[in-house]
Amino acid sequence: MMKLSDREWKAISITSLFSNLEAGKINNASILKKTNIGGIEYIGATNRNNGCLYFVEKDEILYSKVQKGNCIGFIKDGDGSAGYAIYKKEAFVSTVNVIYGYADWLNKYTGLFFVTTQNLIKNKYSHGYKRNYEHLKGDKVMLPVNDNGEPDYIFMEAFIKEREAEKRKEYIDYCKKQLENIGGGYNLIPLEDKEWQSFFIVDIFDNIQRGKRLKTADHLSGKVPYVSSSSLNNGVDNFVSNKKGVRRFSNCISLANSGSIGSSFYEPFEFVASDHITHLKNEEFNKYHYLFLATMTSRLSQKYNFNREINDKRISREIILLPLDDEGVPDYEYMEQYSKNSICKKIRNYLDYVLAENHS
C-alpha cells in the first residue's frame, strides 16, 4: 500500500500550478430554470454535493455561460464554505463566487488529491474574510514532489486510484450485505392497481411536534446533526452539541414547514430539530414504513410556498393518500414490502454500475 509518509512534500504556490484562472459566469441565478431531468449542474459557493446546488435547463441563455469541466473550483464566499476547493469533471454553469483553475496535469485522480490537500488551508477563510484573486495568489498547498522537486502527479494519481479501489470493494461488500439483510423480491401489485384513500396526518402519526429555534450564533460545534429546512442531505444543515434549549428527535420523519416547504426525510439518527421542521413519529413504524410515508408527505410541497407555511393548525388538517388493504385500512405491510423492493432495485443498479466501471 502506498504511504503519504514515504514522500517528500513541498509548499507550492497554488496559482503557479494553473495555466488559466477564471470565475464563474452567473451573477443572477434568477435566469436559471431548474430541472429534475437531464440539465446541467449549477455550482454555487458551497462545498456540499461537490458544489452542485441543483440542475438547470441548458437553454440559449446559458450557452455563453457554460464552462468546461476537468478543473478545480476555489470557493470564494459562503458561510462555512469559503476556502474549500472542489474538482469538477463535467461541464457546468457557476456562480461568480467560485474561481476555476485549469491545467494540463489535471484529471479526476490528481484533481481529487489536490482538493484534499488544499482543503487543509480552508480555516484561514470565513464569511467575513473572502477568498479573492489576490488572496488566492498568496495561498500555498503542500504536495508530494519528485526527485526534481516538482509536483509528483504520477504518485498522486496512483495513490487515489489505490484508495478508490479499496473504497469500491468496501462499497460492493456493503451492498451485497444489504441485499441479504433487506431481502426484497416481493411480488406486489403495482401502485396504480391498489385502492387508495385519504387520511389525516394526525391519525397516522401519534407524535407530531415542531422543532425549536436555535439561532446560528448559538450553535455549539459538535457531532449531532442539526436538521433544518434544507432539501439536501436529509435536511442536515450543521453539526452541533447543544443540549439545553433544543429539541432532539430520532427514528422519525422530518417535514420542512418553511424554507424548502414539504421536504420530507426519514431520520434514522438522533438530531437537533430546527423550528423550521416538524417531526412525525409513530412507534409502530419501521424504516421502510417511514421511507414510503416520507414520499407521500413530501407532496405537501405542491400546495405551500414561502408566503404560506405549514403551521401547527394547518398540519392538523392535512391529509395524505395511502394504499389500503382488504379491510380498508392503511396497508402498512404493502408499504414496507414496496420500500424494500425499491431499495433492493436501486442497490442492484448501483452494483451493476460499479462493477461495469470496475471492468472498463
TAGI-V177901 format. One record per pair of residues at least 12 apart in sequence whose ideal C-beta (glycine too) atoms are under 10 Angstrom apart, sorted by the first residue. I is the first residue (numbers start at 0). J is the second residue. If there is no record, write none. Layout:
BEGIN
I;J
I;J
END
This chain:
BEGIN
0;158
0;161
0;162
0;165
1;154
1;157
1;158
1;159
1;160
1;161
1;162
2;158
3;112
3;116
3;143
3;154
3;158
5;143
5;154
6;142
6;143
6;144
6;145
6;151
6;154
6;155
6;158
7;143
7;144
7;145
7;146
7;148
7;151
8;116
8;141
8;142
8;143
8;144
8;151
9;139
9;140
9;141
9;142
9;143
9;144
9;148
9;149
9;150
9;151
10;138
10;139
10;140
10;141
10;142
11;138
11;139
11;140
11;141
11;142
11;144
11;148
11;149
11;150
12;135
12;136
12;137
12;138
12;139
12;140
13;71
13;73
13;84
13;100
13;113
13;117
13;120
13;135
13;136
13;137
13;138
13;139
13;140
13;142
14;73
14;98
14;100
14;132
14;135
14;136
14;137
14;138
14;139
15;136
15;139
15;150
16;71
16;100
16;102
16;104
16;105
16;113
16;117
16;140
16;142
16;150
17;70
17;71
17;73
17;98
17;99
17;100
17;101
17;102
17;103
17;104
17;105
17;135
18;100
18;101
18;102
18;103
18;104
18;105
19;70
19;99
19;100
19;101
19;102
20;70
20;71
20;73
20;98
20;99
20;100
20;101
20;102
20;132
20;135
20;136
21;66
21;67
21;70
21;93
21;97
21;98
21;99
21;100
21;101
22;66
22;72
22;73
22;75
22;93
22;94
22;95
22;96
22;97
22;98
22;99
22;131
22;132
23;41
23;42
23;43
23;44
23;50
23;64
23;66
23;72
23;75
23;91
23;92
23;93
23;94
23;95
23;96
23;97
23;98
23;99
24;61
24;63
24;64
24;65
24;66
24;92
24;93
24;94
24;95
25;41
25;42
25;43
25;55
25;61
25;64
25;66
25;92
25;93
25;94
25;95
25;96
25;97
26;94
26;95
26;96
27;94
27;95
28;41
28;43
28;52
28;53
28;55
28;92
28;94
30;55
30;58
30;60
30;61
30;64
30;92
31;52
31;53
31;54
31;55
31;56
31;58
31;60
31;61
31;64
31;92
32;54
32;55
32;56
32;57
32;58
32;60
32;61
33;52
33;53
33;54
33;55
33;56
34;53
34;54
34;55
34;56
34;57
35;53
35;54
36;54
36;56
37;54
37;56
37;57
38;53
38;54
38;55
38;56
38;57
38;58
38;61
38;92
39;54
39;55
39;56
39;57
39;61
39;64
39;65
39;66
39;89
39;90
39;91
39;92
40;52
40;53
40;54
40;55
40;68
40;87
40;89
40;90
40;91
40;92
40;93
41;53
41;54
41;55
41;61
41;64
41;91
41;92
41;93
41;94
42;66
42;72
42;74
42;85
42;87
42;91
42;92
42;93
42;94
42;96
42;97
42;99
43;74
43;76
43;77
43;80
43;93
43;94
43;96
43;97
44;72
44;74
44;75
44;76
44;77
44;78
44;80
44;81
44;83
44;93
44;94
44;95
44;96
44;97
44;126
44;129
44;130
45;74
45;76
45;77
45;78
45;79
45;80
45;83
45;85
45;94
45;96
45;97
45;231
46;72
46;74
46;77
46;79
46;80
46;81
46;82
46;83
46;84
46;85
46;114
46;118
46;121
47;77
47;79
47;80
47;83
47;85
47;229
47;231
47;232
47;235
47;236
48;85
48;231
48;232
49;72
49;85
49;86
49;87
49;88
49;114
50;72
50;74
50;77
50;80
50;83
50;84
50;85
50;86
50;87
50;91
50;93
50;94
50;97
51;85
51;87
51;91
51;231
52;93
52;94
52;231
53;230
53;231
54;91
55;91
55;92
57;90
57;92
60;92
61;92
64;91
64;92
64;93
65;90
65;91
65;92
65;93
66;87
66;90
66;91
66;92
66;93
66;97
66;99
66;101
67;87
67;89
67;90
67;91
67;99
67;101
68;86
68;87
68;88
68;89
68;90
68;91
68;99
68;101
68;105
68;107
68;110
69;86
69;87
69;88
69;89
69;90
69;101
69;102
69;105
69;106
69;107
69;110
70;85
70;86
70;87
70;88
70;90
70;91
70;98
70;99
70;100
70;101
70;102
70;105
70;110
71;84
71;85
71;86
71;87
71;97
71;98
71;99
71;100
71;101
71;102
71;105
71;109
71;110
71;113
71;114
71;117
72;84
72;85
72;86
72;87
72;91
72;93
72;97
72;98
72;99
72;100
72;114
73;85
73;97
73;98
73;99
73;100
73;114
73;117
73;124
73;130
73;131
73;132
73;134
73;135
73;138
74;94
74;96
74;97
74;98
74;121
74;124
74;129
74;130
75;94
75;95
75;96
75;97
75;98
75;124
75;129
75;130
75;131
75;132
75;134
75;135
76;94
76;95
76;96
76;97
76;124
76;125
76;126
76;129
76;130
76;131
77;94
77;96
77;97
77;124
77;125
77;126
77;129
77;130
78;125
78;126
78;127
78;215
79;121
79;125
79;126
79;236
79;237
80;96
80;97
80;121
80;124
80;125
80;126
80;130
81;96
81;121
81;123
81;124
81;125
81;126
81;127
81;128
81;129
81;130
81;134
82;117
82;118
82;119
82;120
82;121
82;122
82;123
82;124
82;125
82;128
82;129
82;130
82;134
82;138
83;97
83;114
83;117
83;118
83;120
83;121
83;124
83;130
84;97
84;98
84;100
84;110
84;113
84;114
84;115
84;116
84;117
84;118
84;120
84;121
84;130
84;138
84;140
85;97
85;99
85;110
85;111
85;114
85;118
86;105
86;106
86;107
86;108
86;109
86;110
86;111
86;112
86;113
86;114
86;115
87;99
87;110
88;105
88;106
88;107
88;110
88;111
96;129
96;130
97;130
98;130
98;131
98;132
98;135
100;113
100;135
102;152
103;152
104;150
104;152
104;153
104;155
104;156
105;152
106;152
106;155
106;156
106;159
107;156
107;159
107;160
107;163
108;152
108;155
108;156
108;157
108;158
108;159
108;160
108;161
108;162
108;163
109;142
109;150
109;151
109;152
109;153
109;154
109;155
109;156
109;158
109;159
110;155
110;156
110;159
111;155
111;156
111;158
111;159
111;160
111;162
111;163
112;142
112;143
112;150
112;151
112;152
112;154
112;155
112;156
112;157
112;158
112;159
112;162
113;140
113;142
113;150
113;152
113;155
113;159
114;140
115;155
115;159
115;162
116;140
116;141
116;142
116;143
116;155
117;138
117;139
117;140
117;141
117;142
118;140
119;140
119;141
120;138
120;139
120;140
120;141
123;137
123;138
124;138
142;154
142;155
143;155
143;158
163;357
164;357
167;353
167;354
167;356
167;357
168;353
168;357
170;349
170;350
170;353
171;349
171;350
171;353
171;354
171;357
173;346
174;343
174;345
174;346
174;347
174;349
174;350
174;353
174;354
175;346
175;350
177;342
177;343
177;346
177;350
178;342
178;343
178;346
178;347
178;350
180;339
181;286
181;287
181;338
181;339
181;340
181;342
181;343
181;346
182;336
182;339
182;340
182;343
183;336
183;337
183;338
183;339
183;340
183;341
183;342
183;343
183;344
183;346
183;347
184;336
184;339
184;340
184;343
185;332
185;333
185;335
185;336
185;337
185;339
185;340
185;343
186;336
186;340
187;322
187;333
187;336
187;337
187;339
187;340
188;322
188;333
188;337
189;337
190;322
190;333
190;337
192;322
193;321
193;322
193;323
193;324
193;330
193;333
193;337
194;322
194;323
194;324
194;325
194;327
194;330
195;295
195;319
195;320
195;321
195;322
195;323
195;329
195;330
196;318
196;320
196;321
196;322
196;323
196;327
196;328
196;329
197;318
197;319
197;320
197;321
198;295
198;317
198;318
198;319
198;320
198;321
198;323
198;328
198;329
199;314
199;315
199;316
199;317
199;318
199;319
200;254
200;277
200;279
200;292
200;295
200;296
200;299
200;314
200;315
200;316
200;317
200;318
200;319
201;279
201;314
201;315
201;316
201;317
201;318
202;318
202;329
203;279
203;281
203;284
203;288
203;292
203;295
203;296
203;318
203;319
203;321
203;329
203;331
204;251
204;252
204;254
204;277
204;278
204;279
204;280
204;281
204;282
204;284
204;292
204;296
204;314
205;279
205;280
205;281
205;282
205;283
205;284
206;248
206;251
206;278
206;279
206;280
206;281
206;282
207;251
207;252
207;254
207;277
207;278
207;279
207;280
207;281
207;311
207;314
207;315
208;246
208;248
208;251
208;272
208;277
208;278
208;279
208;280
208;311
209;246
209;254
209;256
209;272
209;273
209;274
209;275
209;276
209;277
209;278
209;309
209;310
209;311
209;314
210;225
210;226
210;227
210;228
210;245
210;246
210;247
210;248
210;253
210;256
210;270
210;271
210;272
210;273
210;274
210;275
210;276
210;277
210;278
211;241
211;244
211;245
211;246
211;247
211;271
211;272
211;273
211;274
212;244
212;245
212;246
212;273
212;274
212;275
213;225
213;227
213;237
213;239
213;241
213;244
213;245
213;246
213;271
213;272
213;273
213;274
215;227
215;236
215;237
217;239
217;241
217;244
217;245
218;236
218;237
218;238
218;239
218;240
218;241
218;271
219;238
219;239
219;240
219;241
219;242
219;243
219;245
220;237
220;238
220;239
220;240
220;241
221;237
221;238
221;239
221;240
221;241
221;242
221;271
222;238
222;239
222;240
223;237
223;238
223;239
223;240
223;241
223;242
223;245
223;247
223;268
223;269
223;270
223;271
224;236
224;237
224;238
224;239
224;253
224;266
224;268
224;269
224;270
224;271
224;272
225;237
225;238
225;239
225;240
225;241
225;245
225;270
225;271
225;272
225;273
226;248
226;253
226;255
226;264
226;266
226;268
226;270
226;271
226;272
226;273
226;275
226;276
226;278
227;253
227;255
227;257
227;258
227;259
227;271
227;272
227;273
227;274
227;275
227;276
228;253
228;254
228;255
228;256
228;257
228;258
228;259
228;260
228;261
228;262
228;273
228;274
228;275
228;276
228;308
229;255
229;258
229;259
229;262
229;264
229;273
229;275
229;276
230;255
230;258
230;259
230;260
230;261
230;262
230;263
230;264
230;297
230;300
231;259
231;262
231;264
232;264
233;253
233;262
233;264
233;265
233;266
233;267
233;268
233;270
234;253
234;254
234;255
234;258
234;259
234;262
234;263
234;264
234;266
234;270
234;272
234;273
234;275
234;276
235;253
235;264
235;266
235;268
235;270
236;258
236;271
236;273
236;275
236;276
237;271
237;273
238;270
238;271
239;270
239;271
240;271
241;271
242;271
245;270
245;271
245;272
245;273
246;270
246;271
246;272
246;273
246;274
246;276
246;278
247;269
247;270
247;271
247;272
247;278
248;266
248;268
248;269
248;270
248;271
248;272
248;276
248;277
248;278
248;279
248;280
249;266
249;267
249;268
249;269
249;270
249;278
249;280
250;265
250;266
250;267
250;268
250;269
250;278
250;280
250;281
250;282
250;284
250;285
250;286
250;289
251;264
251;265
251;266
251;267
251;270
251;272
251;277
251;278
251;279
251;280
251;281
251;282
251;284
251;289
251;293
252;264
252;265
252;266
252;276
252;277
252;278
252;279
252;280
252;281
252;284
252;288
252;289
252;290
252;292
252;293
252;295
252;296
252;297
253;265
253;266
253;270
253;272
253;273
253;275
253;276
253;277
253;278
253;279
253;293
253;296
254;275
254;276
254;277
254;278
254;279
254;293
254;296
254;297
254;299
254;300
254;309
254;314
254;317
255;273
255;275
255;276
255;277
255;296
255;297
255;299
255;300
255;303
255;308
255;309
256;273
256;274
256;275
256;276
256;277
256;299
256;303
256;308
256;309
256;310
256;311
256;313
256;314
257;273
257;274
257;275
257;276
257;277
257;303
257;305
257;307
257;308
257;309
257;310
258;273
258;275
258;276
258;305
258;308
259;275
259;276
259;300
260;275
260;299
260;300
260;301
260;302
260;303
260;304
260;305
260;307
260;308
260;309
261;296
261;297
261;298
261;299
261;300
261;301
261;302
261;303
261;304
261;309
262;276
262;293
262;296
262;297
262;299
262;300
263;276
263;277
263;279
263;289
263;290
263;292
263;293
263;294
263;295
263;296
263;297
263;298
263;299
263;300
264;276
264;289
264;290
264;293
264;296
264;297
265;284
265;286
265;287
265;288
265;289
265;290
265;291
265;292
265;293
265;294
265;338
266;278
266;280
266;289
266;293
267;286
267;289
267;290
275;308
276;309
277;296
277;309
277;310
277;311
277;314
279;292
279;293
279;296
279;314
281;331
283;331
284;331
284;334
284;335
285;331
285;335
285;338
286;335
286;338
286;339
286;342
287;331
287;332
287;334
287;335
287;336
287;337
287;338
287;339
287;340
287;341
287;342
288;329
288;331
288;332
288;334
288;335
288;338
289;334
289;335
289;338
290;334
290;335
290;337
290;338
290;339
290;341
290;342
291;321
291;322
291;331
291;333
291;334
291;335
291;336
291;337
291;338
291;339
291;341
292;319
292;321
292;329
292;331
292;334
292;338
293;338
294;319
294;334
294;337
294;338
294;341
295;319
295;320
295;321
295;322
295;334
296;314
296;317
296;319
297;319
298;319
298;320
299;313
299;314
299;317
299;318
299;319
302;317
303;317
321;333
321;334
322;334
322;337
END
